[in-house]
Amino acid sequence: MTIVRAIIVTQKTMNDPSEKLWHAGCRATQNITPTCPDTTMAVGKATPELKKTLKSAVVAVPCPLKKTVKYDDVKVVMKQGSKGPLKGILGYSEDQVVSCDF
């Protein structure tokens, strides 16, 4: 399983010798960088029979935007997608929930 995600605000964007993977933030805004595959551990806990067979790689990819995007605008698009072309695939809720609530 390969998980591709955008760079997040907590990710280092420069080299940091204090980290085990000191290169993980190496020019993160210009490179695809490896991140910790916590997903494999989470899936292994939820589905123990997959624990020894599932392998994953997680990479952070720079996603430059042409303009500033407001959080409320993202919510509108996600909500529209969940009711339209992604109905049954994408769920949307503004309730304070976590994944096991679904």
C-alpha positions in Angstrom: 0.0 0.0 0.0 1.4 3.4 -1.0 -0.1 6.5 0.6 0.6 9.8 -1.0 -0.3 12.9 0.9 0.4 16.6 0.8 3.0 18.3 3.0 1.4 19.2 6.3 2.0 22.1 8.6 3.9 20.0 11.2 6.3 18.5 8.7 9.9 19.9 8.7 10.8 21.6 5.4 14.5 21.7 6.0 17.2 19.2 7.0 17.3 18.6 10.8 20.2 16.6 12.2 18.2 15.9 15.4 15.9 13.6 13.6 16.6 9.9 12.8 15.7 10.6 9.2 17.6 13.8 9.0 16.8 14.1 5.2 13.0 13.7 5.6 12.5 17.4 5.4 15.1 18.1 2.7 13.6 20.9 0.6 10.2 19.4 1.2 8.5 22.0 -0.9 10.5 20.8 -3.9 10.9 17.0 -3.3 8.8 13.9 -2.6 9.9 12.9 0.9 9.3 9.8 2.9 7.3 10.0 6.1 6.5 7.5 8.9 4.2 4.7 7.9 1.9 4.9 10.9 -0.9 3.6 8.7 0.5 0.1 8.6 0.6 -0.1 12.4 -3.0 1.3 12.6 -4.3 -1.2 10.0 -2.5 -4.0 11.8 -4.2 -3.1 15.1 -7.6 -2.9 13.4 -7.2 -6.0 11.3 -4.7 -8.3 13.1 -4.7 -10.9 10.3 -3.1 -8.3 8.0 -0.4 -7.2 10.5 2.4 -9.5 9.1 1.4 -9.2 5.4 0.7 -5.6 4.9 3.6 -3.3 3.9 3.2 0.4 3.3 5.1 3.4 2.2 4.0 7.0 2.9 5.4 9.9 1.0 4.7 13.6 1.3 4.4 15.4 -2.0 4.6 19.2 -2.6 1.3 20.6 -3.7 1.8 24.2 -4.8 -1.4 26.2 -5.1 -1.9 29.0 -7.6 -3.9 31.0 -5.0 -4.6 31.0 -1.3 -7.3 28.6 -0.4 -9.6 29.2 2.6 -10.6 26.3 4.9 -14.3 27.1 4.4 -13.8 26.9 0.6 -12.3 23.4 0.9 -15.2 22.3 3.1 -17.7 23.5 0.5 -16.0 21.5 -2.3 -15.7 18.4 -0.2 -19.3 18.6 0.8 -20.4 19.0 -2.8 -18.2 16.1 -3.9 -19.8 13.8 -1.2 -23.3 14.6 -2.5 -22.4 14.5 -6.2 -19.8 12.5 -8.1 -18.2 10.9 -5.0 -21.4 10.0 -3.3 -20.9 6.6 -1.5 -17.1 7.0 -1.7 -16.4 10.3 0.1 -18.2 11.0 3.4 -18.5 14.5 4.8 -19.4 15.6 8.4 -18.9 18.7 10.4 -19.5 16.8 13.6 -16.6 16.3 16.0 -16.0 12.7 15.0 -13.1 10.2 14.6 -12.6 7.4 12.1 -14.3 4.7 14.3 -17.5 6.8 14.3 -18.0 5.8 10.7 
